[in-house]
């Protein structure tokens, strides 16, 4: 078994640096596994208690499927800083970027009905479509689509943990609907003639 001084010499570092590494081994390993690999230093947040409160609130909000944005998080951070007596704290965009990096948070689109599509049925329909169309008269084929303006909906994007599936709750059903109908014969006629 080699002595610490010999190991330090092999790596070209001072023995006391090796001792510091060994003393902080668990902290260093956890930091490497959870943080940004491009960083040279891991100094942590300037106000860890504010970060801790914001992260706890963030987790609770995501558990309730509440869509979160940067301004909402910074406003909540300002609220927590005042209640914790951190008068000099400023929830800037730099603080928000650091908070997101430290906690592995990214901006994603919310999928309300994720996984609700039968992939086999969709594949079968696509494969049989050409054959089905050939057996029909072009005057009998229509495409109908409905779309709506959902004016009371919450945002469809949110900040969430990078490894978390992003699904939300039910969206507001209040909308103004538009109904579109197209006959394939009219489309073909305009191309053919």
NORNORHU-V993742 format. One record per residue. N is the residue number from 0. RES is the residue in one small letter. SS is DSSP state (hx for helix, st for strand, lp for the rest). BURIAL is I if it has 24 or more other C-alpha atoms within 12 Angstrom, else O. Layout:
n-><N & N>
res-><RES & RES>
ss-><SS & SS>
burial-><BURIAL & BURIAL>
//
This chain:
n-><0 & 1 & 2 & 3 & 4 & 5 & 6 & 7 & 8 & 9 & 10 & 11 & 12 & 13 & 14 & 15 & 16 & 17 & 18 & 19 & 20 & 21 & 22 & 23 & 24 & 25 & 26 & 27 & 28 & 29 & 30 & 31 & 32 & 33 & 34 & 35 & 36 & 37 & 38 & 39 & 40 & 41 & 42 & 43 & 44 & 45 & 46 & 47 & 48 & 49 & 50 & 51 & 52 & 53 & 54 & 55 & 56 & 57 & 58 & 59 & 60 & 61 & 62 & 63 & 64 & 65 & 66 & 67 & 68 & 69 & 70 & 71 & 72 & 73 & 74 & 75 & 76 & 77 & 78 & 79 & 80 & 81 & 82 & 83 & 84 & 85 & 86 & 87 & 88 & 89 & 90 & 91 & 92 & 93 & 94 & 95 & 96 & 97 & 98 & 99 & 100 & 101 & 102 & 103 & 104 & 105 & 106 & 107 & 108 & 109 & 110 & 111 & 112 & 113 & 114 & 115 & 116 & 117 & 118 & 119 & 120 & 121 & 122 & 123 & 124 & 125 & 126 & 127 & 128 & 129 & 130 & 131 & 132 & 133 & 134 & 135 & 136 & 137 & 138 & 139 & 140 & 141 & 142 & 143 & 144 & 145 & 146 & 147 & 148 & 149 & 150 & 151 & 152 & 153 & 154 & 155 & 156 & 157 & 158 & 159 & 160 & 161 & 162 & 163 & 164 & 165 & 166 & 167 & 168 & 169 & 170 & 171 & 172 & 173 & 174 & 175 & 176 & 177 & 178 & 179 & 180 & 181 & 182 & 183 & 184 & 185 & 186 & 187 & 188 & 189 & 190 & 191 & 192>
res-><x & x & x & x & x & x & x & x & x & x & x & x & x & x & x & x & x & x & x & x & x & x & x & x & x & x & x & x & x & x & x & x & x & x & x & x & x & x & x & x & x & x & x & x & x & x & x & x & x & x & x & x & x & x & x & x & x & x & x & x & x & x & x & x & x & x & x & x & x & x & x & x & x & x & x & x & x & x & x & x & x & x & x & x & x & x & x & x & x & x & x & x & x & x & x & x & x & x & x & x & x & x & x & x & x & x & x & x & x & x & x & x & x & x & x & x & x & x & x & x & x & x & x & x & x & x & x & x & x & x & x & x & x & x & x & x & x & x & x & x & x & x & x & x & x & x & x & x & x & x & x & x & x & x & x & x & x & x & x & x & x & x & x & x & x & x & x & x & x & x & x & x & x & x & x & x & x & x & x & x & x & x & x & x & x & x & x & x & x & x & x & x & x>
ss-><lp & lp & lp & hx & hx & hx & hx & hx & hx & hx & hx & lp & lp & lp & hx & hx & hx & hx & hx & hx & hx & hx & hx & lp & hx & hx & hx & hx & hx & hx & hx & hx & hx & hx & lp & lp & lp & lp & lp & lp & lp & lp & lp & lp & lp & lp & lp & hx & hx & hx & hx & hx & hx & hx & hx & hx & hx & hx & hx & hx & hx & hx & hx & lp & lp & lp & lp & lp & lp & hx & hx & hx & hx & hx & hx & hx & hx & hx & hx & hx & hx & hx & hx & lp & lp & lp & lp & lp & lp & lp & lp & lp & hx & hx & hx & hx & hx & hx & hx & hx & hx & hx & lp & lp & st & st & st & st & st & lp & st & lp & lp & lp & lp & lp & lp & lp & hx & hx & hx & hx & hx & hx & hx & hx & hx & hx & hx & hx & hx & hx & hx & hx & lp & lp & lp & hx & hx & hx & lp & st & st & st & st & st & st & st & st & lp & lp & lp & lp & lp & lp & lp & st & st & st & st & st & lp & lp & lp & lp & lp & st & lp & lp & lp & lp & lp & lp & lp & lp & st & st & st & st & st & st & st & st & hx & hx & hx & hx & hx & hx & hx & hx & hx & lp>
burial-><O & O & O & O & O & O & O & O & O & O & O & O & O & O & O & O & O & O & O & O & O & O & O & O & O & O & O & O & O & O & O & O & O & O & I & O & O & O & O & O & O & O & O & O & O & O & I & O & O & I & I & O & I & I & I & O & O & I & O & O & O & I & O & O & I & I & I & I & I & I & O & O & I & I & O & I & I & I & O & I & I & O & O & O & O & O & O & O & I & O & I & O & O & O & I & I & O & I & I & I & I & I & I & O & I & I & I & O & I & I & O & O & O & O & O & O & O & O & O & O & O & O & O & O & O & O & O & O & O & O & O & O & O & O & O & O & O & O & O & O & O & O & O & O & O & O & O & O & O & O & O & O & O & O & I & I & O & I & I & I & I & O & O & O & O & I & I & I & O & O & O & O & O & O & O & O & O & O & O & O & O & O & O & O & O & O & O & O & O & O & O & O & O>
//
